[in-house]
Amino acid sequence: MAGVDYLERIPNNVNLRDDRRLLRALEEWQPRFLDWWREMGPEGFQANEVYLRTAISVDREGWAQFGYVKMPDYRWGIFLAEPEADRRIAFGDHLGKPAWPEVPGEYRGVLRRLIVTQGDTEPASVEQQRHLGRTCPSLYDLRNLFQVNVEEGRHLWAMVYLLHAYFGRDGREEAEALLQRRSGDGDKPRILGAFNERTPDWLSFFMFCFFTDRDGKYQLASLQESGFDPLSRTCRFMLTEEAHHMFVGEMGVGRIVQKSCELMRQHRTDDVRRHGGIDLATMQRYINFHYSVSLDLFGSEVSTNAANAFTMGLKGRFEETKKDDDHRLADATYPVTCLEGDRIVTRDLPALTALNERLRDDYIADCQRGVDRWNRTIKEHGIDVELRLPHRGFHRAIGSFGEAKISPDGRVITEAEWDAKHREWLPTPEDAQFVATLMRPAVEPGRFAGWIAPPARGINGLPLDHEYVRLTRKEG
Ligand code: BYC
C-alpha cells in the first residue's frame, strides 16, 4: 500500500485501477493539466534533464528517488499518507466520532470551498515563478526552483483527486476551473491575494518560499486535522514536500544575507549595491512586503467561516491533537490584536471565531525563528543590524487592519505619513529595477551569482558543482 504504482499512467497509491470511472475522469484531466503546464509552467527548460526527486512511497523513510527527468515527464500522481487505524475526529461537534471516509453531505459546500482554495494556490505559484529559470543564480538554484514547481503541480493533483473522487460533477467543474484561472489576471485571477502578486526576481522567489509557502505549512497542518479522512491523509503527505520549499526559502534568503555581510565587511560599507550585492535595507523592505501579504492569507481576525469549519470538524488548529483543552472551544477566549477606532488593542474574544488569528500567531512565531537565524549570520559578521518582522497590522488588506495605515513599528498613522514614508518600508520601483540588474544567469556547474553565497552542501550528497540541470543535450 505504501508503495506507489508506477506502472499506471497516473502513479497512485489509492487503487485507482479499481475505480474505472474515476480513473477515466482523471485520465481526461491529465492532458489538460499537461497543456496548462506547457503554457503556464516554467518558461523554457522543458526539454532539459533536471535532477529531481520523485515520490516513490509514502513511508517516512525512503519516499524519494533522485534522478534526471525532463519536467513534462515528471510522474505527477496521487499519494495519500497511510491511513491511521481507527482515526477519530479530534475537535468540534463530532469530537470522538470515527473520521469520515466520505464527504458528509451537509458539509459538502464548505469542504469543497476549502479544497478549491487550497488547490488554487498550487498552480498559481507555478505561474508566478514561470520566468525565473532564465535568470537563475546557479544550476543548484535552478534545480530547486524546478523541484518546487513540479511539487506544486503535484499538490494540484492532490486536490484535484479529492474533487474528482468525492464531489461528483461540481468537483470536476472545479478541477477544470483550477486550470482556467491565472495568477494576476484581471478577469480570472487566482482566489487569494498573495497568489496574484508578481514574483519577478529571485529575491522575491526566496521570500515567497519562506513566507508564503509557510502559510501553506500552517494551512495544510490545519487541514491535516480534518475529520474528512482523505483530506487529512493527502495533507499529511503534502507537508513532507512543503518542508523542502520552506528550506529553499530560508536558505536562499540566508545565503543572500551572508553574501551581503561579506561584501559589507570587505568594502567597509552598508551600501553593497555598488559591489553587486543586495543591501540589508532592501532585504528588509522585501521582508515587509512578503510577510504582510502572507499574513493576509490567514483571513480576518474574527471569522465565522473559520469557526464553522472548526465546529463542523473540517479544519482544526495547528497540532490540534497535542492541545490540552476541550477541543470544542464553546466558552474559551483567545487574545486578538486588532484595530478599535484609531487604536491598536488586544481583546479576549471568543476562541472559536478567533481561529484564523490563532493560526496566524503560530505562523508569526515560526517566521520569527527564521529571521532570528538570519540575524545570527549578521551578528557573526560583527554587523550591528537586525532584520525585523513588521507589526502584524502593517500593509494589510484583509481583516481589521485592512482599513487603516499602520507603520512597521505598530503605530496607527495618517495617510499623509504613509504617503511620505511607505517608500522606506516597501520595495520601490527602483529597488525592483536594481534587483533586476543583478538577475543574470549563472549556469556553469559550480558557479554562483555574485549577490548570493553558495549553499553549505549540494543536493542528495552531490557536490556543489554537479550539473543539476543539463543545459546541453548529451548524445546517446
Ligand atoms: N485574499 O472569514 P474570512 C499554499 C476572503 S498557501 C483574498 O476572513 P476565512 C501554498 C475569504 O475567502 C495555503 N480573499 O476568512 C503556498 C472569504 O471570501 P467569501 C492555502 C480572502 O474564510 C505557496 C472572505 O474573504 N490554503 O498552500 O476564515 C505556494 C472572508 O473570509 C483572503 C488555504 O488557504 C485573501 N488573502 O479564511 C503554493 C486553506 N482572505 O467566502 C501553495 C484553505 C480571506 O466570503 N482556505 N479572503 O467569498 C482557508 O482555510 C480559508 O479560505 C482562508 C480564509 C484561510 C484562506
Boltz pocket constraint, residues with backbone or C-beta under 6 A from the ligand:
constraints:
  - pocket:
      binder: B
      contacts: [[A, 113], [A, 114], [A, 115], [A, 117], [A, 118], [A, 121], [A, 122], [A, 125], [A, 152], [A, 191], [A, 192], [A, 193], [A, 194], [A, 208], [A, 212], [A, 213], [A, 214], [A, 215], [A, 216], [A, 217], [A, 219], [A, 220], [A, 293], [A, 296], [A, 297], [A, 298], [A, 299], [A, 300], [A, 301], [A, 302], [A, 303], [A, 304], [A, 305], [A, 306], [A, 315], [A, 356], [A, 398]]
      max_distance: 6.0
